[in-house]
Amino acid sequence: MVTPITKKRRILFLIPLIIVIVILLYSWFIFIFSDNIPSLSHYLGLIFFLPILYFLFKSKTLKQPIILTGIYLVLATINILSFFPFLFTSSLNIAIGSHTLFTPAINGFALLILIIYSVLNFDTLVDIYLDYKEAKGRL
């Protein structure tokens, strides 16, 4: 059984999504009206955001846009796509003797939005997972 999305859950889902929309609009405003040139990750950020908007208006349960937004934010965190006008990354390195180990580059601002998204939508994500497990058990 698919649980309906209440008005409160819809608002909690829309908070991180609106943040991403505002940053995307700002980024492309910067690209269009300045000398900054978008990279491949910026184009991917715009292209991968379009299915979220499509399912946001098409889906009645908001199941697909919630899952796609989480995937989108994870990809932005590990720098596969970007919705910020400038690429901010940081990584750590650990030196053991003459060997150095590097962590993957992470976008801290995208990680912050992912954490906000996860905290606000934790109950909804758990319900989606439990609905999936219940449907899988019936097959």
C-alpha positions in Angstrom: 0.0 0.0 0.0 1.4 3.4 -1.0 1.1 5.8 1.8 -0.3 9.2 0.9 2.0 12.3 1.3 0.5 14.7 3.7 0.7 18.5 3.3 3.3 18.7 6.1 5.5 16.0 4.3 5.1 17.8 1.0 6.3 21.1 2.6 9.3 19.4 4.2 10.2 17.9 0.8 9.9 21.2 -0.9 12.3 23.1 1.4 15.5 21.5 0.1 14.1 21.4 -3.5 13.4 25.1 -3.4 16.9 25.7 -2.1 18.3 23.8 -5.1 16.0 25.6 -7.6 17.1 29.0 -6.3 20.8 28.0 -6.5 20.3 26.5 -10.0 18.6 29.7 -11.2 21.3 31.9 -9.7 24.0 29.7 -11.3 22.6 29.9 -14.7 22.0 33.7 -14.3 25.7 34.0 -13.5 26.6 31.9 -16.6 24.4 33.8 -18.9 25.3 37.3 -17.8 29.0 37.0 -16.9 32.2 35.7 -18.4 31.9 32.4 -16.4 31.6 29.3 -18.6 29.7 26.3 -17.3 31.5 23.0 -17.2 30.2 19.5 -18.0 29.1 19.0 -14.4 27.0 22.2 -14.5 25.2 20.9 -17.7 24.7 17.6 -16.0 23.3 19.4 -12.9 20.7 21.1 -15.1 19.8 18.0 -17.2 19.4 15.7 -14.2 17.2 18.2 -12.4 14.6 18.1 -15.2 13.2 14.6 -14.3 12.7 15.7 -10.7 10.6 18.6 -11.9 8.7 16.3 -14.3 7.8 13.8 -11.6 7.1 16.5 -9.1 4.1 17.6 -11.3 3.2 14.1 -12.6 3.4 12.0 -9.4 0.6 12.0 -6.9 2.5 10.3 -4.2 5.8 12.2 -4.7 7.7 8.9 -4.4 9.8 9.4 -7.5 10.7 13.0 -6.9 11.8 12.3 -3.3 14.0 9.4 -4.4 15.4 11.3 -7.4 16.2 14.4 -5.3 18.2 12.3 -2.9 20.1 10.7 -5.7 20.7 14.2 -7.3 22.1 15.5 -4.0 24.4 12.5 -3.6 25.7 13.0 -7.1 26.2 16.7 -6.4 28.1 15.9 -3.1 30.6 13.7 -4.9 31.0 16.2 -7.8 29.5 14.2 -10.6 27.1 17.1 -11.2 27.0 20.6 -9.9 24.3 23.2 -9.3 26.5 25.8 -7.8 28.1 28.5 -10.1 31.6 27.7 -8.7 33.0 24.4 -7.8 33.8 24.1 -4.1 35.5 20.9 -3.2 37.6 19.7 -0.4 39.4 16.4 0.4 41.6 15.0 3.0 44.9 13.2 2.7 46.6 10.9 5.1 50.3 10.4 4.9 51.7 7.1 6.1 55.5 7.2 5.6 56.0 7.9 1.9 52.5 6.9 0.9 49.7 9.4 0.8 46.0 8.4 0.7 43.5 10.9 -0.6 39.7 10.9 0.1 37.4 11.7 -2.8 36.7 15.4 -3.4 33.4 16.4 -1.7 31.3 19.5 -2.2 30.6 20.7 1.3 27.6 22.9 0.4 25.9 20.1 -1.5 26.6 17.8 1.5 24.9 20.4 3.8 21.8 20.4 1.6 21.9 16.6 1.5 21.9 16.5 5.3 19.0 19.0 5.5 17.1 16.9 3.0 17.8 13.7 4.9 16.7 15.1 8.2 13.5 16.7 6.9 12.5 13.6 4.8 13.7 10.8 7.1 10.2 9.6 7.9 9.1 9.7 4.3 12.1 7.8 3.1 11.6 5.1 5.7 7.9 4.8 4.7 8.9 4.5 1.0 11.5 1.8 2.0 8.9 -0.1 4.1 6.3 0.1 1.3 9.0 -1.3 -1.1 9.8 -4.2 1.3 6.1 -5.0 1.8 5.5 -5.1 -2.0 8.6 -7.2 -2.5 7.4 -9.7 0.1 4.1 -10.2 -1.6 5.6 -11.2 -5.0 
